[in-house]
Structures are given as C-alpha cells and as structure tokens.
Amino acid sequence: MTHYAHLESPVGTLLLTAANDELTGLYLPREERAPDPSWDEGGAFLDEVKAQLGAYFAGGRQEFDIPVAPLGTAWQRRVWGELARIPYGHTISYAELARRAENPSAVRAAGAANGRNPISIVIPCHRVIGADGTLTGYSGGLEAKRWLLSHEGVAA
C-alpha cells in the first residue's frame, strides 16, 4: 500500500510517497504531482521522514537515515546511488557524475537520470551543477536549487 504526506518547507509544499516503509518519492511543488485517490494519507514512517526533513531545513541535519526505493532503470539507480554519495555542502559536475557512475562518456545520460530522480533532497540531485559552476536545470526550479545549495553553505 502506498502512503503519502505533505510537508511545508522553505522551498514549498513537498509531496512525500512511501511503500513498505521505504520512501518512493519526494516531489517539489513545481513537479505538480498529486496523490492517487487510492493511497492512504500519513503513517509512522512518513512522520519520521517529515521529522528528518524538518531537521534538515532547520539546519540540524546534514544526512538522512531514510530507507529509499526509487523506481528506475539500472542506469538511473546507479546514477542515483552516486548522487547519494555527494556530501552535504559539496557539488559535482555532470561530467563527474557520469565518471562516478562508471561511464565517463555518458554525461547527457547522467544528466537525464539526475533529472528523473524521484526522491529529491534525500537523494541530493541539487548538488550537481554545470562544469563552469553555473546552476543548471532542476525539476523543482532553479530558485529551489539555489535555496538548497545556499542552505548547505554552497555559494550559488
């Protein structure tokens, strides 16, 4: 059974989705996702997710201890695994992301996988920037990306 919850945050109202006590989605407002009518609202697991996200937004948490289960291809899951290894307050380029995912020539494919990350913030796709240091696309919008990086102490 899928559960959902909403969380008010500095980057807008987030939609959280979970199944089997694993986070399956964290969507920012601009992504325009809505809960399916068959989903149940709330639950203890999503309460914990909300608490950890609340602590992150308040500046008291830099890492998450949340089981995640993003749905995607093997390549996407590999890229998302590399995203999860980018430390708080650090950024990498799309080229570096492709290299870490063991396919240095797949920069565009790494960027596409990054853009399809269904668990934003917890799997920190906002920490990937252009090779020249510029902020590039973010499904939640560049203002949200700028806020998240600034919150983590990265000059954006």
C-alpha positions in Angstrom: 0.0 0.0 0.0 1.3 3.4 -0.9 1.1 6.2 1.6 1.5 9.9 1.1 2.0 13.1 3.1 2.6 16.8 2.5 5.3 18.8 4.2 5.5 22.6 4.2 9.2 23.6 3.6 11.2 26.7 2.7 11.0 25.5 -1.0 7.3 25.0 -0.9 4.9 22.2 -0.2 6.6 18.8 -0.7 4.7 15.6 -1.6 6.2 12.5 0.0 5.3 9.0 -1.1 6.2 5.7 0.6 5.5 2.0 0.3 6.7 -0.8 2.7 8.4 1.8 4.9 10.6 3.0 2.1 10.5 6.5 0.6 9.5 6.2 -3.1 9.0 9.9 -3.9 9.8 13.4 -2.7 8.4 15.9 -5.1 8.8 19.7 -5.1 5.8 21.9 -5.9 6.9 22.7 -9.5 6.8 19.0 -10.3 3.0 19.2 -10.0 2.4 15.7 -8.6 -0.8 14.7 -6.7 -1.6 11.8 -4.5 -3.5 9.0 -6.1 -7.0 8.6 -4.6 -6.2 5.0 -3.7 -3.3 6.0 -1.4 -3.5 6.3 2.3 -2.5 9.5 4.0 0.1 9.6 6.7 1.6 6.9 8.8 4.5 6.5 11.2 7.2 6.1 8.6 6.2 9.3 6.8 6.1 11.1 10.2 9.8 10.1 10.6 10.6 11.3 7.1 8.9 14.6 7.8 10.9 14.9 11.1 14.2 14.3 9.4 13.4 16.7 6.6 12.2 19.3 9.2 15.6 18.9 11.0 17.4 19.4 7.6 15.5 22.5 6.8 16.1 23.9 10.3 19.9 23.3 9.9 20.1 20.5 12.4 20.6 17.5 10.0 23.1 17.0 7.2 22.4 13.3 6.3 19.3 11.3 6.2 18.6 7.9 7.7 15.7 7.0 5.5 15.3 3.8 3.5 14.6 4.7 -0.1 13.2 2.7 -3.0 13.3 4.8 -6.2 11.8 3.2 -9.3 14.0 3.4 -12.3 16.3 1.7 -14.8 19.6 0.1 -13.7 21.4 3.1 -15.1 19.2 5.6 -13.3 19.6 3.7 -10.0 23.4 3.7 -10.5 23.4 7.5 -11.0 21.1 8.0 -8.0 23.4 5.9 -5.9 26.2 8.2 -6.8 24.1 11.3 -6.0 23.5 9.9 -2.6 27.3 9.9 -2.0 27.7 13.6 -2.6 28.3 15.1 0.8 26.3 17.9 2.3 27.7 21.3 1.2 29.5 19.9 -1.8 28.8 19.9 -5.5 30.0 17.9 -8.5 29.6 18.4 -12.3 27.5 16.3 -14.6 30.8 15.0 -16.1 32.0 14.0 -12.7 28.6 12.3 -12.0 29.0 10.3 -15.3 32.6 9.3 -14.3 31.5 8.2 -10.8 28.7 6.1 -12.4 31.4 4.4 -14.4 30.5 5.8 -17.9 32.5 9.0 -18.4 31.2 9.5 -21.9 27.5 9.4 -20.8 27.4 13.0 -19.4 24.0 13.7 -21.0 22.6 10.3 -19.9 23.8 11.1 -16.4 22.1 14.5 -16.6 18.9 12.9 -17.8 19.0 10.3 -14.9 19.7 13.1 -12.5 16.6 14.9 -13.8 14.4 11.8 -13.3 15.4 11.4 -9.6 12.1 10.8 -7.8 13.4 11.4 -4.3 14.8 15.0 -4.5 16.7 16.4 -1.5 17.1 13.0 0.2 18.9 11.8 -2.9 20.5 15.2 -3.5 20.3 15.9 -7.2 20.5 19.6 -6.4 24.2 19.1 -5.7 25.0 18.6 -9.4 25.9 21.8 -11.3 27.4 22.8 -14.6 31.1 22.2 -15.2 31.6 26.0 -15.1 29.9 26.3 -11.7 26.6 27.5 -13.0 23.3 26.3 -11.8 21.6 24.2 -14.5 18.2 22.6 -14.7 16.4 21.3 -11.6 12.9 19.8 -11.7 12.0 21.8 -8.7 13.1 25.0 -10.3 16.4 26.9 -10.1 15.2 29.0 -7.2 14.7 25.9 -5.1 18.1 24.6 -6.2 19.7 27.9 -5.3 18.0 27.9 -1.9 19.0 24.3 -1.1 22.7 24.9 -2.1 22.8 28.2 -0.1 21.2 26.4 2.9 24.1 23.9 2.7 26.7 26.7 2.5 27.4 26.5 -1.2 27.7 29.8 -3.0 25.3 29.5 -5.9 
